[in-house]
Amino acid sequence: MIRKLVKHGSTTLITSLPTKWTKSMGLKKGGEINIEVKGNHLIISPTDNFKEPKRMTLDLRGFESDFVDFILPIPHKIGYDEVEVLFDDIAISRRCQKKINEMLLGYEITEQSSSRLLIQNISESFNFDPLLKRLYMITLTFCKEIYTALENGNDLSGLLSLEETVNKISNICERVLSTGDHKDKVQFLYLIVWNLESICDHFRDICIYITDNKIKVSESTRGYLDRLTKLLDHYFKISYRFDLLEIKTIRKSVRSIRKDITVSILKSKGETPILVDILGASQRIEDGLAATASAFHF
């Protein structure tokens, strides 16, 4: 293999490294390599802290294309760097690309043929803490925007993109937890991320039900959404300013809204699915309290 030398500055000569080799070694911008001079040879190798990329093969020959939605996020979440996909239906290839675009941050298809594709992680490393804060804020925004849209009589379908964003961020959060430095708290942090994604699934279902059935939501149900927004805001704040009395207050508020919603469900005619989703989201908040305390404060 021959490479041209390019002059950089007054004395330095530089050249490029073969892309196939750098990808196979998991080398990225800002990374380090060892260069050893032996006579008239240069020996280039990864540094001692080099980690062999995690690789796996998914043989999806004979599977329906919608199986991709279930299986492909799993290697992404648990930290695989390369996923080879074998298929006998071109719809699987298209579905892989769609799923990557929708929610698998960092993954790209780098090789493709009529029966095989190679997916590689090409991203730089992510920092978990700002990702989690962003996930908190989008979850809170989602609830606020539903309430505001209902108060103003606006369409909810445009809010569904927020749930897609949450899916992307929660997946990369779970990937970082599988490969990063949070080993002592990983189970609690994973549960927090999963709970936030689940809360947003409830919000997605509320938007879809109201839009599809053209429901005019009552003032009392809108009131529950307002109370849920305040609960979420309170919950997120105690993640960073821990206080046992505040946790006690949140648990009391969750149980109050659950009791009131249960009564409303018995009287409701067309709003039962909405109330059930609000009830489910409020339960997720209480479920997340112990994990939040364990992850950040003990």
C-alpha positions in Angstrom: 0.0 0.0 0.0 1.5 3.4 -1.1 0.6 6.7 0.6 1.6 10.2 -0.4 3.3 12.5 2.1 2.0 16.0 2.6 4.1 18.8 4.1 2.6 20.4 7.2 4.4 23.4 8.6 8.1 23.9 7.9 9.4 20.4 8.8 6.6 18.0 9.4 5.4 15.4 6.9 2.0 13.7 7.4 0.0 10.9 5.7 -3.4 9.2 6.1 -4.1 5.9 7.7 -6.1 3.3 5.9 -9.8 3.7 6.7 -10.5 0.0 6.9 -7.7 -0.4 9.5 -8.7 2.5 11.6 -12.3 1.3 11.7 -11.4 -2.2 12.5 -9.2 -0.9 15.4 -12.0 1.4 16.6 -9.8 4.5 16.2 -11.5 7.9 16.1 -10.5 11.6 16.0 -8.5 12.5 19.0 -7.4 8.9 19.7 -3.8 7.8 20.1 -1.6 5.3 18.4 1.9 3.9 19.0 4.6 4.5 16.4 7.8 2.4 16.7 10.8 3.0 14.5 12.7 -0.1 13.4 15.4 0.6 10.9 13.8 1.9 7.8 10.3 0.7 9.0 7.6 2.4 11.0 5.3 0.1 13.0 2.0 1.6 13.9 -0.3 0.0 16.5 -3.1 0.9 18.9 -2.1 2.1 22.4 -2.1 -0.3 25.3 -5.6 0.8 26.4 -7.0 -0.3 23.0 -10.2 -2.3 23.3 -11.1 -4.7 20.6 -14.5 -3.6 19.1 -17.4 -5.8 20.1 -18.7 -7.6 17.1 -21.7 -9.9 16.5 -23.8 -11.3 13.6 -27.5 -11.3 13.3 -28.8 -13.9 10.9 -32.2 -12.7 9.9 -32.7 -14.9 6.9 -36.3 -16.2 7.0 -37.4 -13.5 9.4 -40.1 -10.9 8.7 -38.8 -7.3 8.3 -40.6 -6.0 11.3 -38.5 -8.2 13.6 -35.7 -5.6 13.0 -37.6 -3.2 15.2 -37.3 -5.6 18.1 -33.8 -7.0 17.6 -31.6 -4.2 16.3 -31.8 -1.9 19.3 -30.5 -4.6 21.6 -26.8 -4.8 20.4 -26.9 -1.0 20.3 -28.0 -0.7 23.9 -25.5 -3.3 25.2 -22.5 -1.7 23.5 -21.7 -3.6 20.3 -19.5 -1.7 17.8 -20.1 -3.8 14.7 -23.2 -5.7 13.8 -23.2 -7.9 10.7 -26.8 -8.5 9.4 -27.5 -11.4 7.0 -30.8 -11.4 5.2 -32.7 -12.8 2.2 -35.4 -10.1 2.0 -34.4 -6.6 0.9 -37.1 -5.2 3.2 -34.9 -6.1 6.1 -32.1 -3.9 4.8 -34.5 -1.0 4.4 -36.0 -1.6 7.9 -32.5 -1.6 9.4 -31.8 1.8 7.8 -35.1 3.2 9.0 -34.5 2.0 12.6 -31.0 3.4 12.6 -32.3 6.8 11.4 -35.1 6.8 14.0 -33.4 5.9 17.2 -29.9 4.3 17.0 -27.5 7.3 17.5 -23.9 6.5 16.4 -24.8 3.6 14.2 -24.3 3.7 10.4 -24.4 1.2 7.6 -20.8 1.1 6.2 -21.0 -1.9 3.9 -24.0 -3.4 2.0 -24.7 -6.1 -0.6 -27.8 -7.9 -1.7 -27.7 -10.3 1.3 -25.5 -8.6 3.9 -24.9 -5.3 5.6 -22.4 -4.2 8.2 -23.5 -1.6 10.8 -20.7 0.2 12.7 -20.6 2.6 15.6 -18.9 5.7 14.1 -19.7 8.2 16.9 -17.4 9.7 19.4 -18.1 8.7 23.0 -21.1 10.3 24.7 -21.2 11.8 28.2 -24.1 10.3 30.2 -24.9 13.1 32.6 -25.9 15.8 30.0 -27.8 13.1 28.1 -29.9 12.3 31.2 -30.6 15.9 31.9 -31.8 16.3 28.3 -34.0 13.3 28.7 -35.5 14.8 31.8 -36.2 18.1 30.1 -37.8 16.6 27.0 -40.1 14.4 29.2 -41.2 17.5 31.1 -41.6 19.5 27.9 -43.7 16.7 26.3 -46.2 16.8 29.2 -46.3 20.7 29.3 -46.9 20.8 25.5 -49.8 18.3 25.7 -51.5 20.4 28.4 -50.9 23.7 26.6 -52.2 22.3 23.3 -55.4 21.0 24.9 -55.9 24.3 26.7 -55.6 26.2 23.4 -57.4 23.6 21.2 -54.3 22.8 19.1 -53.5 19.7 17.2 -51.4 17.1 19.1 -49.9 15.1 16.2 -46.9 17.4 15.9 -45.8 16.5 19.4 -45.1 12.9 18.5 -41.6 13.8 17.3 -40.8 14.4 21.0 -41.3 10.7 21.7 -39.0 9.8 18.8 -36.3 12.0 20.2 -36.8 10.4 23.7 -36.3 7.0 22.1 -33.0 8.1 20.5 -31.7 9.6 23.7 -32.8 6.7 26.0 -31.1 4.2 23.7 -27.8 6.0 23.7 -28.1 6.5 27.5 -28.5 2.7 27.8 -25.5 2.1 25.5 -23.3 4.5 27.5 -24.3 2.7 30.7 -23.3 -0.6 29.2 -19.9 0.6 28.1 -19.1 3.5 30.5 -17.9 4.3 34.0 -21.1 4.0 36.0 -20.7 0.3 37.0 -21.6 0.8 40.6 -24.9 2.6 39.8 -25.8 1.2 36.4 -28.9 -0.7 37.5 -30.4 2.3 39.1 -29.5 4.7 36.3 -30.9 2.2 33.7 -34.2 2.1 35.6 -34.4 5.9 35.6 -33.9 6.0 31.8 -36.4 3.2 31.3 -39.0 4.9 33.4 -38.6 8.2 31.6 -39.0 6.4 28.2 -42.1 4.7 29.6 -43.6 8.0 30.8 -43.2 9.4 27.3 -44.8 6.3 25.8 -47.9 7.2 27.9 -47.8 10.7 26.5 -47.5 9.3 22.9 -50.5 7.2 23.5 -52.5 10.1 24.8 -51.7 12.2 21.7 -52.6 9.3 19.3 -55.9 8.5 21.1 -57.1 12.1 21.2 -56.0 12.8 17.6 -57.5 9.6 16.1 -60.8 9.9 18.0 -61.1 13.7 17.9 -61.7 13.8 21.6 -62.6 17.1 23.3 -60.8 16.7 26.6 -62.7 17.8 29.7 -61.4 20.5 32.1 -60.9 17.9 34.8 -58.7 15.7 32.7 -56.7 18.7 31.6 -56.3 19.4 35.3 -54.7 16.0 35.8 -52.2 16.8 33.1 -51.4 20.0 34.8 -50.9 18.2 38.1 -48.7 15.6 36.4 -46.5 18.4 34.9 -45.9 19.8 38.3 -45.1 16.3 39.7 -42.6 15.7 36.9 -40.9 19.1 37.6 -40.7 18.3 41.3 -39.3 14.8 40.6 -36.6 16.1 38.3 -35.5 18.7 40.8 -35.0 16.2 43.6 -32.7 14.2 41.3 -30.1 17.0 41.8 -31.2 18.4 45.2 -31.9 15.4 47.3 -34.3 15.9 50.3 -36.2 13.1 52.1 -39.1 15.4 52.9 -39.4 16.3 49.2 -39.6 12.6 48.3 -42.3 12.2 51.0 -44.2 15.1 49.4 -43.9 13.7 45.9 -45.2 10.2 47.0 -48.1 11.9 48.7 -48.9 13.9 45.5 -48.7 10.8 43.3 -51.1 8.8 45.6 -53.5 11.8 45.6 -53.6 12.0 41.8 -54.0 8.3 41.5 -56.9 8.2 43.9 -58.7 11.1 42.1 -58.1 9.5 38.6 -59.5 6.2 39.8 -62.7 7.9 40.8 -62.8 9.8 37.4 -62.3 6.6 35.5 -65.4 5.1 37.0 -67.4 8.2 35.8 -65.7 8.7 32.5 -67.2 7.9 29.1 -64.7 8.6 26.4 -61.7 9.7 28.3 -60.8 6.4 30.1 -57.7 5.6 27.9 -56.3 9.1 28.6 -56.9 8.8 32.3 -55.3 5.4 32.4 -52.1 6.8 30.7 -52.0 9.7 33.1 -52.3 7.1 35.9 -49.5 5.0 34.4 -47.2 8.0 34.1 -47.8 9.1 37.7 -47.0 5.5 38.8 -43.7 5.6 36.9 -42.7 8.7 38.9 -43.2 6.9 42.1 -41.3 3.9 40.7 -38.4 6.1 39.8 -38.0 7.7 43.3 -36.0 4.8 44.9 -33.8 4.4 41.8 -33.1 8.2 41.8 -32.2 8.2 45.5 -30.0 5.1 45.0 -28.2 6.5 41.9 -27.5 10.1 43.1 -27.6 10.2 46.9 -26.5 6.9 48.5 
